[in-house]
């Protein structure tokens, strides 16, 4: 008798758990890449290309993180940028950027990946991270120097 009650309770708890899990998964299932970027933008700070250039030229300690792929990085990047691709960020950032209080400017091709990277870095405890709005495209359009 006890065993049957235990089995019933276990099945009910399992069912409830799976129901809640499927419900939460369905809430995320309809999000697009643009939705994720839109949500990330609510939690991060963005700066313009003009402001990013001014920060880089100010003489302050600034770390510029290129969130694009290694292939994109090799084709050209902002001066002194460190390449940490968005897909590897969580795995490589602690080794490449151990100081979580550093001023970090993230950029990508157009601003989406850098938004997500900035959000992720904030979740990882980095306290002074911004995303460069417009990314690489905006930097080129402004005719700023590249490497």
VMD Tcl script that builds the backbone (N, CA, C; Angstrom):
set m [mol new atoms 441]
animate dup $m
set s [atomselect $m all]
$s set {name element resname resid chain x y z} {
  {N N UNK 1 A 0.809 -1.194 0.000}
  {CA C UNK 1 A 0.000 0.000 0.000}
  {C C UNK 1 A 0.859 1.268 0.000}
  {N N UNK 2 A 1.859 1.305 0.887}
  {CA C UNK 2 A 2.754 2.458 0.942}
  {C C UNK 2 A 3.474 2.668 -0.377}
  {N N UNK 3 A 3.887 1.565 -0.960}
  {CA C UNK 3 A 4.620 1.635 -2.224}
  {C C UNK 3 A 3.741 2.237 -3.314}
  {N N UNK 4 A 2.477 1.858 -3.364}
  {CA C UNK 4 A 1.564 2.396 -4.375}
  {C C UNK 4 A 1.353 3.897 -4.183}
  {N N UNK 5 A 1.226 4.350 -2.940}
  {CA C UNK 5 A 1.050 5.765 -2.656}
  {C C UNK 5 A 2.304 6.528 -3.075}
  {N N UNK 6 A 3.465 5.966 -2.747}
  {CA C UNK 6 A 4.733 6.590 -3.124}
  {C C UNK 6 A 4.858 6.708 -4.640}
  {N N UNK 7 A 4.505 5.656 -5.329}
  {CA C UNK 7 A 4.586 5.651 -6.792}
  {C C UNK 7 A 3.633 6.691 -7.370}
  {N N UNK 8 A 2.410 6.764 -6.848}
  {CA C UNK 8 A 1.432 7.750 -7.333}
  {C C UNK 8 A 1.945 9.170 -7.102}
  {N N UNK 9 A 2.459 9.431 -5.908}
  {CA C UNK 9 A 2.967 10.762 -5.601}
  {C C UNK 9 A 4.166 11.110 -6.494}
  {N N UNK 10 A 5.017 10.132 -6.714}
  {CA C UNK 10 A 6.174 10.351 -7.577}
  {C C UNK 10 A 5.749 10.674 -9.004}
  {N N UNK 11 A 4.755 9.971 -9.486}
  {CA C UNK 11 A 4.245 10.223 -10.833}
  {C C UNK 11 A 3.614 11.608 -10.931}
  {N N UNK 12 A 2.871 11.994 -9.915}
  {CA C UNK 12 A 2.230 13.307 -9.914}
  {C C UNK 12 A 3.289 14.406 -9.891}
  {N N UNK 13 A 4.283 14.277 -9.031}
  {CA C UNK 13 A 5.354 15.264 -8.955}
  {C C UNK 13 A 6.109 15.336 -10.280}
  {N N UNK 14 A 6.402 14.199 -10.860}
  {CA C UNK 14 A 7.094 14.161 -12.153}
  {C C UNK 14 A 6.271 14.833 -13.239}
  {N N UNK 15 A 4.975 14.552 -13.244}
  {CA C UNK 15 A 4.086 15.142 -14.243}
  {C C UNK 15 A 4.051 16.666 -14.092}
  {N N UNK 16 A 3.903 17.135 -12.861}
  {CA C UNK 16 A 3.866 18.572 -12.608}
  {C C UNK 16 A 5.189 19.219 -13.046}
  {N N UNK 17 A 6.295 18.594 -12.706}
  {CA C UNK 17 A 7.607 19.112 -13.087}
  {C C UNK 17 A 7.737 19.195 -14.607}
  {N N UNK 18 A 7.366 18.148 -15.308}
  {CA C UNK 18 A 7.457 18.147 -16.777}
  {C C UNK 18 A 6.517 19.179 -17.388}
  {N N UNK 19 A 5.352 19.357 -16.805}
  {CA C UNK 19 A 4.401 20.345 -17.294}
  {C C UNK 19 A 4.989 21.748 -17.164}
  {N N UNK 20 A 5.545 22.062 -16.000}
  {CA C UNK 20 A 6.143 23.375 -15.777}
  {C C UNK 20 A 7.334 23.585 -16.703}
  {N N UNK 21 A 8.141 22.558 -16.870}
  {CA C UNK 21 A 9.297 22.648 -17.760}
  {C C UNK 21 A 8.865 22.903 -19.198}
  {N N UNK 22 A 7.855 22.196 -19.666}
  {CA C UNK 22 A 7.397 22.387 -21.045}
  {C C UNK 22 A 6.747 23.751 -21.221}
  {N N UNK 23 A 6.078 24.231 -20.191}
  {CA C UNK 23 A 5.454 25.545 -20.244}
  {C C UNK 23 A 6.509 26.639 -20.348}
  {N N UNK 24 A 7.571 26.541 -19.548}
  {CA C UNK 24 A 8.629 27.551 -19.607}
  {C C UNK 24 A 9.392 27.469 -20.924}
  {N N UNK 25 A 9.575 26.276 -21.449}
  {CA C UNK 25 A 10.260 26.123 -22.737}
  {C C UNK 25 A 9.428 26.713 -23.867}
  {N N UNK 26 A 8.121 26.572 -23.792}
  {CA C UNK 26 A 7.278 27.104 -24.860}
  {C C UNK 26 A 7.280 28.622 -24.856}
  {N N UNK 27 A 7.502 29.237 -23.700}
  {CA C UNK 27 A 7.588 30.695 -23.635}
  {C C UNK 27 A 8.807 31.196 -24.399}
  {N N UNK 28 A 9.900 30.455 -24.359}
  {CA C UNK 28 A 11.113 30.850 -25.056}
  {C C UNK 28 A 11.147 30.383 -26.502}
  {N N UNK 29 A 10.358 29.385 -26.825}
  {CA C UNK 29 A 10.423 28.766 -28.143}
  {C C UNK 29 A 10.070 29.728 -29.265}
  {N N UNK 30 A 9.271 30.740 -28.990}
  {CA C UNK 30 A 8.839 31.647 -30.039}
  {C C UNK 30 A 9.733 32.878 -30.192}
  {N N UNK 31 A 10.797 32.959 -29.406}
  {CA C UNK 31 A 11.675 34.127 -29.495}
  {C C UNK 31 A 12.615 33.999 -30.691}
  {N N UNK 32 A 12.798 35.108 -31.382}
  {CA C UNK 32 A 13.730 35.156 -32.509}
  {C C UNK 32 A 15.036 35.800 -32.048}
  {N N UNK 33 A 16.008 35.829 -32.931}
  {CA C UNK 33 A 17.270 36.485 -32.604}
  {C C UNK 33 A 17.050 37.955 -32.261}
  {N N UNK 34 A 16.163 38.596 -32.979}
  {CA C UNK 34 A 15.864 40.004 -32.717}
  {C C UNK 34 A 15.224 40.192 -31.348}
  {N N UNK 35 A 14.404 39.231 -30.940}
  {CA C UNK 35 A 13.784 39.282 -29.609}
  {C C UNK 35 A 14.844 39.189 -28.513}
  {N N UNK 36 A 15.805 38.293 -28.693}
  {CA C UNK 36 A 16.870 38.151 -27.702}
  {C C UNK 36 A 17.687 39.436 -27.595}
  {N N UNK 37 A 18.003 40.049 -28.730}
  {CA C UNK 37 A 18.768 41.300 -28.727}
  {C C UNK 37 A 17.943 42.406 -28.064}
  {N N UNK 38 A 16.665 42.466 -28.387}
  {CA C UNK 38 A 15.779 43.474 -27.796}
  {C C UNK 38 A 15.740 43.334 -26.275}
  {N N UNK 39 A 15.655 42.120 -25.789}
  {CA C UNK 39 A 15.651 41.871 -24.343}
  {C C UNK 39 A 16.990 42.250 -23.718}
  {N N UNK 40 A 18.081 41.922 -24.403}
  {CA C UNK 40 A 19.414 42.252 -23.885}
  {C C UNK 40 A 19.601 43.764 -23.798}
  {N N UNK 41 A 19.091 44.486 -24.788}
  {CA C UNK 41 A 19.250 45.942 -24.811}
  {C C UNK 41 A 18.601 46.614 -23.606}
  {N N UNK 42 A 17.621 45.956 -23.015}
  {CA C UNK 42 A 16.957 46.508 -21.831}
  {C C UNK 42 A 17.874 46.500 -20.610}
  {N N UNK 43 A 18.914 45.680 -20.652}
  {CA C UNK 43 A 19.748 45.482 -19.459}
  {C C UNK 43 A 21.176 45.996 -19.602}
  {N N UNK 44 A 21.527 46.524 -20.769}
  {CA C UNK 44 A 22.912 46.948 -21.001}
  {C C UNK 44 A 22.992 48.427 -21.340}
  {N N UNK 45 A 24.221 48.920 -21.414}
  {CA C UNK 45 A 24.464 50.288 -21.862}
  {C C UNK 45 A 25.095 50.225 -23.246}
  {N N UNK 46 A 24.583 51.043 -24.148}
  {CA C UNK 46 A 25.169 51.155 -25.484}
  {C C UNK 46 A 25.798 52.533 -25.628}
  {N N UNK 47 A 26.890 52.595 -26.372}
  {CA C UNK 47 A 27.500 53.884 -26.695}
  {C C UNK 47 A 27.633 53.991 -28.205}
  {N N UNK 48 A 27.698 55.207 -28.683}
  {CA C UNK 48 A 27.845 55.437 -30.120}
  {C C UNK 48 A 29.280 55.166 -30.550}
  {N N UNK 49 A 29.472 55.076 -31.838}
  {CA C UNK 49 A 30.810 54.892 -32.395}
  {C C UNK 49 A 31.683 56.104 -32.052}
  {N N UNK 50 A 31.102 57.288 -32.099}
  {CA C UNK 50 A 31.835 58.513 -31.762}
  {C C UNK 50 A 32.319 58.453 -30.315}
  {N N UNK 51 A 31.431 58.029 -29.414}
  {CA C UNK 51 A 31.818 57.919 -27.998}
  {C C UNK 51 A 32.862 56.821 -27.777}
  {N N UNK 52 A 32.721 55.716 -28.493}
  {CA C UNK 52 A 33.707 54.628 -28.372}
  {C C UNK 52 A 35.084 55.119 -28.813}
  {N N UNK 53 A 35.137 55.813 -29.923}
  {CA C UNK 53 A 36.412 56.358 -30.425}
  {C C UNK 53 A 37.003 57.336 -29.423}
  {N N UNK 54 A 36.171 58.181 -28.853}
  {CA C UNK 54 A 36.643 59.151 -27.860}
  {C C UNK 54 A 37.204 58.435 -26.630}
  {N N UNK 55 A 36.547 57.400 -26.180}
  {CA C UNK 55 A 37.036 56.624 -25.032}
  {C C UNK 55 A 38.386 55.984 -25.353}
  {N N UNK 56 A 38.500 55.427 -26.556}
  {CA C UNK 56 A 39.744 54.785 -26.965}
  {C C UNK 56 A 40.888 55.794 -27.075}
  {N N UNK 57 A 40.583 57.015 -27.477}
  {CA C UNK 57 A 41.596 58.058 -27.646}
  {C C UNK 57 A 41.895 58.819 -26.352}
  {N N UNK 58 A 41.113 58.586 -25.319}
  {CA C UNK 58 A 41.212 59.367 -24.084}
  {C C UNK 58 A 42.451 59.073 -23.251}
  {N N UNK 59 A 43.089 57.955 -23.501}
  {CA C UNK 59 A 44.237 57.571 -22.690}
  {C C UNK 59 A 43.857 56.691 -21.509}
  {N N UNK 60 A 42.559 56.550 -21.265}
  {CA C UNK 60 A 42.102 55.655 -20.200}
  {C C UNK 60 A 42.348 54.212 -20.619}
  {N N UNK 61 A 42.363 53.342 -19.618}
  {CA C UNK 61 A 42.489 51.909 -19.912}
  {C C UNK 61 A 41.155 51.406 -20.457}
  {N N UNK 62 A 41.162 51.042 -21.725}
  {CA C UNK 62 A 39.958 50.553 -22.395}
  {C C UNK 62 A 40.304 49.230 -23.068}
  {N N UNK 63 A 39.470 48.243 -22.864}
  {CA C UNK 63 A 39.634 46.967 -23.568}
  {C C UNK 63 A 38.526 46.877 -24.605}
  {N N UNK 64 A 38.921 46.692 -25.846}
  {CA C UNK 64 A 37.957 46.576 -26.936}
  {C C UNK 64 A 37.843 45.091 -27.302}
  {N N UNK 65 A 36.633 44.558 -27.183}
  {CA C UNK 65 A 36.396 43.147 -27.466}
  {C C UNK 65 A 35.601 43.014 -28.758}
  {N N UNK 66 A 36.192 42.336 -29.714}
  {CA C UNK 66 A 35.550 42.030 -30.990}
  {C C UNK 66 A 34.841 40.690 -30.833}
  {N N UNK 67 A 33.525 40.692 -30.898}
  {CA C UNK 67 A 32.714 39.482 -30.685}
  {C C UNK 67 A 32.462 38.705 -31.974}
  {N N UNK 68 A 33.062 39.143 -33.064}
  {CA C UNK 68 A 32.859 38.453 -34.342}
  {C C UNK 68 A 33.698 37.186 -34.386}
  {N N UNK 69 A 33.522 36.428 -35.432}
  {CA C UNK 69 A 34.287 35.193 -35.589}
  {C C UNK 69 A 35.754 35.515 -35.877}
  {N N UNK 70 A 36.603 34.535 -35.687}
  {CA C UNK 70 A 38.031 34.712 -35.968}
  {C C UNK 70 A 38.245 35.093 -37.437}
  {N N UNK 71 A 37.471 34.511 -38.321}
  {CA C UNK 71 A 37.585 34.810 -39.757}
  {C C UNK 71 A 37.248 36.282 -40.029}
  {N N UNK 72 A 36.180 36.782 -39.406}
  {CA C UNK 72 A 35.816 38.192 -39.575}
  {C C UNK 72 A 36.908 39.095 -38.998}
  {N N UNK 73 A 37.426 38.716 -37.853}
  {CA C UNK 73 A 38.463 39.492 -37.175}
  {C C UNK 73 A 39.712 39.628 -38.050}
  {N N UNK 74 A 40.107 38.543 -38.681}
  {CA C UNK 74 A 41.308 38.552 -39.526}
  {C C UNK 74 A 41.175 39.480 -40.729}
  {N N UNK 75 A 39.947 39.715 -41.169}
  {CA C UNK 75 A 39.726 40.601 -42.312}
  {C C UNK 75 A 39.885 42.075 -41.943}
  {N N UNK 76 A 39.888 42.371 -40.651}
  {CA C UNK 76 A 40.040 43.740 -40.174}
  {C C UNK 76 A 39.311 43.910 -38.855}
  {N N UNK 77 A 39.867 44.781 -38.000}
  {CA C UNK 77 A 39.260 44.997 -36.688}
  {C C UNK 77 A 39.671 46.358 -36.144}
  {N N UNK 78 A 39.026 46.776 -35.067}
  {CA C UNK 78 A 39.374 48.024 -34.414}
  {C C UNK 78 A 40.784 47.926 -33.839}
  {N N UNK 79 A 41.486 49.058 -33.748}
  {CA C UNK 79 A 42.840 49.042 -33.198}
  {C C UNK 79 A 42.885 48.422 -31.795}
  {N N UNK 80 A 43.848 47.535 -31.603}
  {CA C UNK 80 A 44.117 46.872 -30.328}
  {C C UNK 80 A 42.968 46.007 -29.809}
  {N N UNK 81 A 42.053 45.640 -30.672}
  {CA C UNK 81 A 40.921 44.815 -30.241}
  {C C UNK 81 A 41.369 43.393 -29.905}
  {N N UNK 82 A 40.676 42.807 -28.956}
  {CA C UNK 82 A 40.884 41.420 -28.559}
  {C C UNK 82 A 39.720 40.622 -29.140}
  {N N UNK 83 A 40.015 39.544 -29.835}
  {CA C UNK 83 A 38.953 38.742 -30.433}
  {C C UNK 83 A 38.504 37.637 -29.483}
  {N N UNK 84 A 37.239 37.742 -29.049}
  {CA C UNK 84 A 36.595 36.677 -28.278}
  {C C UNK 84 A 35.235 36.458 -28.938}
  {N N UNK 85 A 35.145 35.490 -29.848}
  {CA C UNK 85 A 33.890 35.273 -30.562}
  {C C UNK 85 A 32.716 35.032 -29.612}
  {N N UNK 86 A 31.571 35.555 -29.981}
  {CA C UNK 86 A 30.362 35.456 -29.157}
  {C C UNK 86 A 30.081 34.015 -28.739}
  {N N UNK 87 A 30.264 33.082 -29.626}
  {CA C UNK 87 A 29.982 31.684 -29.329}
  {C C UNK 87 A 30.940 31.041 -28.334}
  {N N UNK 88 A 32.071 31.688 -28.076}
  {CA C UNK 88 A 33.059 31.144 -27.148}
  {C C UNK 88 A 33.267 32.033 -25.923}
  {N N UNK 89 A 32.527 33.100 -25.849}
  {CA C UNK 89 A 32.729 34.115 -24.823}
  {C C UNK 89 A 32.762 33.538 -23.406}
  {N N UNK 90 A 31.765 32.778 -23.048}
  {CA C UNK 90 A 31.667 32.253 -21.679}
  {C C UNK 90 A 32.852 31.354 -21.326}
  {N N UNK 91 A 33.444 30.732 -22.327}
  {CA C UNK 91 A 34.546 29.800 -22.094}
  {C C UNK 91 A 35.915 30.482 -22.056}
  {N N UNK 92 A 36.067 31.605 -22.749}
  {CA C UNK 92 A 37.385 32.222 -22.901}
  {C C UNK 92 A 37.587 33.531 -22.144}
  {N N UNK 93 A 36.524 34.183 -21.757}
  {CA C UNK 93 A 36.662 35.540 -21.226}
  {C C UNK 93 A 37.437 35.599 -19.915}
  {N N UNK 94 A 37.229 34.673 -19.015}
  {CA C UNK 94 A 37.907 34.733 -17.709}
  {C C UNK 94 A 39.426 34.686 -17.858}
  {N N UNK 95 A 39.883 33.916 -18.810}
  {CA C UNK 95 A 41.325 33.801 -19.046}
  {C C UNK 95 A 41.865 35.059 -19.738}
  {N N UNK 96 A 41.119 35.570 -20.719}
  {CA C UNK 96 A 41.597 36.727 -21.480}
  {C C UNK 96 A 41.368 38.052 -20.757}
  {N N UNK 97 A 40.301 38.123 -19.948}
  {CA C UNK 97 A 39.961 39.354 -19.238}
  {C C UNK 97 A 39.668 39.052 -17.771}
  {N N UNK 98 A 40.701 38.811 -16.984}
  {CA C UNK 98 A 40.479 38.408 -15.595}
  {C C UNK 98 A 39.936 39.511 -14.680}
  {N N UNK 99 A 40.182 40.776 -15.009}
  {CA C UNK 99 A 39.728 41.884 -14.170}
  {C C UNK 99 A 38.289 42.258 -14.521}
  {N N UNK 100 A 37.356 41.900 -13.670}
  {CA C UNK 100 A 35.941 42.135 -13.947}
  {C C UNK 100 A 35.522 43.590 -13.808}
  {N N UNK 101 A 36.430 44.450 -13.341}
  {CA C UNK 101 A 36.129 45.877 -13.221}
  {C C UNK 101 A 36.671 46.684 -14.411}
  {N N UNK 102 A 37.342 46.029 -15.345}
  {CA C UNK 102 A 37.903 46.719 -16.518}
  {C C UNK 102 A 36.800 47.380 -17.333}
  {N N UNK 103 A 37.149 48.509 -17.970}
  {CA C UNK 103 A 36.204 49.155 -18.887}
  {C C UNK 103 A 36.312 48.424 -20.221}
  {N N UNK 104 A 35.212 47.824 -20.639}
  {CA C UNK 104 A 35.202 46.990 -21.840}
  {C C UNK 104 A 34.178 47.530 -22.828}
  {N N UNK 105 A 34.614 47.694 -24.071}
  {CA C UNK 105 A 33.710 48.055 -25.166}
  {C C UNK 105 A 33.603 46.837 -26.075}
  {N N UNK 106 A 32.405 46.309 -26.212}
  {CA C UNK 106 A 32.162 45.161 -27.105}
  {C C UNK 106 A 31.609 45.664 -28.432}
  {N N UNK 107 A 32.041 45.016 -29.507}
  {CA C UNK 107 A 31.456 45.319 -30.812}
  {C C UNK 107 A 31.430 44.061 -31.666}
  {N N UNK 108 A 30.562 44.085 -32.665}
  {CA C UNK 108 A 30.469 42.990 -33.640}
  {C C UNK 108 A 30.259 43.632 -35.009}
  {N N UNK 109 A 29.621 42.952 -35.912}
  {CA C UNK 109 A 29.424 43.503 -37.254}
  {C C UNK 109 A 28.426 44.666 -37.253}
  {N N UNK 110 A 27.281 44.470 -36.569}
  {CA C UNK 110 A 26.264 45.522 -36.604}
  {C C UNK 110 A 25.657 45.861 -35.246}
  {N N UNK 111 A 25.991 45.118 -34.215}
  {CA C UNK 111 A 25.522 45.461 -32.876}
  {C C UNK 111 A 24.748 44.390 -32.138}
  {N N UNK 112 A 24.258 43.376 -32.830}
  {CA C UNK 112 A 23.459 42.330 -32.179}
  {C C UNK 112 A 24.260 41.425 -31.264}
  {N N UNK 113 A 25.328 40.844 -31.801}
  {CA C UNK 113 A 26.150 39.935 -30.989}
  {C C UNK 113 A 26.811 40.669 -29.828}
  {N N UNK 114 A 27.221 41.916 -30.071}
  {CA C UNK 114 A 27.860 42.655 -28.978}
  {C C UNK 114 A 26.862 42.980 -27.874}
  {N N UNK 115 A 25.611 43.200 -28.220}
  {CA C UNK 115 A 24.561 43.392 -27.212}
  {C C UNK 115 A 24.441 42.139 -26.342}
  {N N UNK 116 A 24.357 40.997 -26.981}
  {CA C UNK 116 A 24.247 39.732 -26.249}
  {C C UNK 116 A 25.503 39.468 -25.426}
  {N N UNK 117 A 26.670 39.781 -25.977}
  {CA C UNK 117 A 27.926 39.582 -25.254}
  {C C UNK 117 A 27.997 40.500 -24.037}
  {N N UNK 118 A 27.587 41.740 -24.192}
  {CA C UNK 118 A 27.597 42.696 -23.087}
  {C C UNK 118 A 26.672 42.223 -21.977}
  {N N UNK 119 A 25.508 41.743 -22.354}
  {CA C UNK 119 A 24.554 41.207 -21.384}
  {C C UNK 119 A 25.159 40.008 -20.646}
  {N N UNK 120 A 25.756 39.103 -21.384}
  {CA C UNK 120 A 26.373 37.915 -20.793}
  {C C UNK 120 A 27.499 38.295 -19.838}
  {N N UNK 121 A 28.346 39.226 -20.250}
  {CA C UNK 121 A 29.444 39.656 -19.383}
  {C C UNK 121 A 28.913 40.249 -18.080}
  {N N UNK 122 A 27.838 41.008 -18.178}
  {CA C UNK 122 A 27.214 41.541 -16.971}
  {C C UNK 122 A 26.730 40.427 -16.049}
  {N N UNK 123 A 26.133 39.391 -16.640}
  {CA C UNK 123 A 25.667 38.249 -15.855}
  {C C UNK 123 A 26.830 37.490 -15.230}
  {N N UNK 124 A 28.002 37.592 -15.853}
  {CA C UNK 124 A 29.190 36.910 -15.338}
  {C C UNK 124 A 29.945 37.751 -14.311}
  {N N UNK 125 A 29.444 38.934 -14.012}
  {CA C UNK 125 A 30.055 39.750 -12.977}
  {C C UNK 125 A 30.923 40.897 -13.457}
  {N N UNK 126 A 31.032 41.080 -14.759}
  {CA C UNK 126 A 31.787 42.217 -15.290}
  {C C UNK 126 A 30.919 43.465 -15.085}
  {N N UNK 127 A 31.504 44.502 -14.504}
  {CA C UNK 127 A 30.703 45.624 -14.028}
  {C C UNK 127 A 30.784 46.893 -14.866}
  {N N UNK 128 A 31.661 46.923 -15.855}
  {CA C UNK 128 A 31.881 48.155 -16.603}
  {C C UNK 128 A 31.962 47.863 -18.103}
  {N N UNK 129 A 30.903 47.273 -18.629}
  {CA C UNK 129 A 30.884 46.816 -20.020}
  {C C UNK 129 A 29.819 47.571 -20.803}
  {N N UNK 130 A 30.177 47.994 -22.011}
  {CA C UNK 130 A 29.231 48.666 -22.904}
  {C C UNK 130 A 29.290 48.013 -24.282}
  {N N UNK 131 A 28.241 48.213 -25.041}
  {CA C UNK 131 A 28.178 47.712 -26.412}
  {C C UNK 131 A 28.242 48.907 -27.357}
  {N N UNK 132 A 29.031 48.774 -28.416}
  {CA C UNK 132 A 29.141 49.848 -29.400}
  {C C UNK 132 A 28.025 49.704 -30.430}
  {N N UNK 133 A 27.110 50.638 -30.399}
  {CA C UNK 133 A 25.956 50.624 -31.298}
  {C C UNK 133 A 26.417 50.761 -32.751}
  {N N UNK 134 A 25.892 49.901 -33.601}
  {CA C UNK 134 A 26.241 49.957 -35.025}
  {C C UNK 134 A 27.422 49.103 -35.416}
  {N N UNK 135 A 28.271 48.758 -34.448}
  {CA C UNK 135 A 29.375 47.836 -34.661}
  {C C UNK 135 A 30.375 48.232 -35.729}
  {N N UNK 136 A 30.964 47.199 -36.304}
  {CA C UNK 136 A 32.011 47.338 -37.329}
  {C C UNK 136 A 31.534 48.190 -38.503}
  {N N UNK 137 A 30.301 47.976 -38.929}
  {CA C UNK 137 A 29.770 48.733 -40.064}
  {C C UNK 137 A 29.775 50.231 -39.780}
  {N N UNK 138 A 29.345 50.615 -38.580}
  {CA C UNK 138 A 29.306 52.029 -38.210}
  {C C UNK 138 A 30.720 52.597 -38.074}
  {N N UNK 139 A 31.646 51.789 -37.579}
  {CA C UNK 139 A 33.041 52.216 -37.447}
  {C C UNK 139 A 33.626 52.514 -38.838}
  {N N UNK 140 A 33.397 51.609 -39.777}
  {CA C UNK 140 A 33.892 51.819 -41.145}
  {C C UNK 140 A 33.243 53.042 -41.777}
  {N N UNK 141 A 31.940 53.191 -41.572}
  {CA C UNK 141 A 31.213 54.324 -42.143}
  {C C UNK 141 A 31.775 55.655 -41.614}
  {N N UNK 142 A 32.219 55.663 -40.353}
  {CA C UNK 142 A 32.799 56.865 -39.765}
  {C C UNK 142 A 34.233 57.098 -40.250}
  {N N UNK 143 A 34.749 56.139 -40.991}
  {CA C UNK 143 A 36.108 56.215 -41.558}
  {C C UNK 143 A 37.190 56.294 -40.479}
  {N N UNK 144 A 36.981 55.565 -39.381}
  {CA C UNK 144 A 37.966 55.495 -38.315}
  {C C UNK 144 A 39.011 54.448 -38.653}
  {N N UNK 145 A 40.192 54.514 -38.019}
  {CA C UNK 145 A 41.275 53.583 -38.357}
  {C C UNK 145 A 40.957 52.142 -37.996}
  {N N UNK 146 A 41.530 51.234 -38.774}
  {CA C UNK 146 A 41.367 49.798 -38.530}
  {C C UNK 146 A 42.737 49.123 -38.625}
  {N N UNK 147 A 42.791 47.921 -38.135}
  {CA C UNK 147 A 44.007 47.105 -38.253}
  {C C UNK 147 A 43.687 45.896 -39.100}
}
mol reanalyze $m
mol bondsrecalc $m
mol representation Tube
mol addrep $m
